[in-house]
Amino acid sequence: MKHSEPQWTHMDASGQVRMVDVSDKGVTVREARAETTVRVSRKTMESILDRSVPKGNVLEAARIAGIMAGKKTWEWIPLCHPIQITGIDIEFDLKEELNEIHISSRVRSLDRTGVEMEAMVAVTAAALTVYDMCKAIDRAMSIDHIRLTYKSGGRSGTYERG
């Protein structure tokens, strides 16, 4: 049985890196969702809840950071296409009893390529902003499980994390 060489999408025949040409792909509605969790101390959770973090409203700053980063994903990730994003939502679910902040994103576009990276970059930037705003009171925070939970649109169809 002969194994064929892998067909790398981001390298040409000579092994040079290239940006995939999506010109021939059809424009479709694309959506992706991602999530992550920030684990904080009890004191940090209380400070976020009562809005006493010295740097300001942690969750609203993180929401803005996530939206801005999602829109600029093509500047963060090499060979990622700049796309027409039609909407980005960032949501927070505070699990007070666990001292966890669950962050989720939903990114939508009408374009030729997907928005999975935009959804993951959005939650990552939001989580990093939570860390940045709270690090003076809690250096032991952690950011866990950045992952895609859903994507739709395009040739590969729909994916949903089980």
MOZI-V193814 format. One record per residue. N is the residue number from 1. RES is the residue in one small letter. PHI is phi in whole degrees, 0 to 359 (* if undefined). Layout:
BEGIN
N_RES_PHI / N_RES_PHI
END
This chain:
BEGIN
1_m_* / 2_k_266 / 3_h_269 / 4_s_274 / 5_e_295 / 6_p_296 / 7_q_262 / 8_w_285 / 9_t_280 / 10_h_250 / 11_m_223 / 12_d_276 / 13_a_299 / 14_s_267 / 15_g_89 / 16_q_276 / 17_v_293 / 18_r_215 / 19_m_270 / 20_v_297 / 21_d_274 / 22_v_258 / 23_s_305 / 24_d_275 / 25_k_281 / 26_g_280 / 27_v_282 / 28_t_223 / 29_v_288 / 30_r_239 / 31_e_215 / 32_a_216 / 33_r_229 / 34_a_218 / 35_e_210 / 36_t_204 / 37_t_228 / 38_v_253 / 39_r_260 / 40_v_232 / 41_s_283 / 42_r_300 / 43_k_299 / 44_t_295 / 45_m_301 / 46_e_297 / 47_s_294 / 48_i_293 / 49_l_296 / 50_d_265 / 51_r_54 / 52_s_250 / 53_v_293 / 54_p_306 / 55_k_280 / 56_g_121 / 57_n_287 / 58_v_300 / 59_l_291 / 60_e_289 / 61_a_296 / 62_a_294 / 63_r_298 / 64_i_297 / 65_a_299 / 66_g_297 / 67_i_296 / 68_m_298 / 69_a_294 / 70_g_302 / 71_k_292 / 72_k_251 / 73_t_307 / 74_w_300 / 75_e_273 / 76_w_270 / 77_i_254 / 78_p_303 / 79_l_69 / 80_c_279 / 81_h_281 / 82_p_287 / 83_i_233 / 84_q_274 / 85_i_280 / 86_t_260 / 87_g_187 / 88_i_224 / 89_d_243 / 90_i_239 / 91_e_236 / 92_f_238 / 93_d_235 / 94_l_275 / 95_k_262 / 96_e_303 / 97_e_295 / 98_l_255 / 99_n_56 / 100_e_233 / 101_i_244 / 102_h_269 / 103_i_245 / 104_s_230 / 105_s_232 / 106_r_222 / 107_v_239 / 108_r_232 / 109_s_206 / 110_l_235 / 111_d_202 / 112_r_264 / 113_t_217 / 114_g_286 / 115_v_241 / 116_e_299 / 117_m_295 / 118_e_297 / 119_a_294 / 120_m_287 / 121_v_296 / 122_a_300 / 123_v_290 / 124_t_295 / 125_a_296 / 126_a_297 / 127_a_295 / 128_l_296 / 129_t_291 / 130_v_303 / 131_y_301 / 132_d_300 / 133_m_287 / 134_c_249 / 135_k_298 / 136_a_293 / 137_i_253 / 138_d_202 / 139_r_280 / 140_a_269 / 141_m_301 / 142_s_224 / 143_i_245 / 144_d_234 / 145_h_56 / 146_i_285 / 147_r_204 / 148_l_283 / 149_t_247 / 150_y_196 / 151_k_208 / 152_s_216 / 153_g_99 / 154_g_84 / 155_r_294 / 156_s_279 / 157_g_78 / 158_t_259 / 159_y_234 / 160_e_223 / 161_r_295 / 162_g_279
END
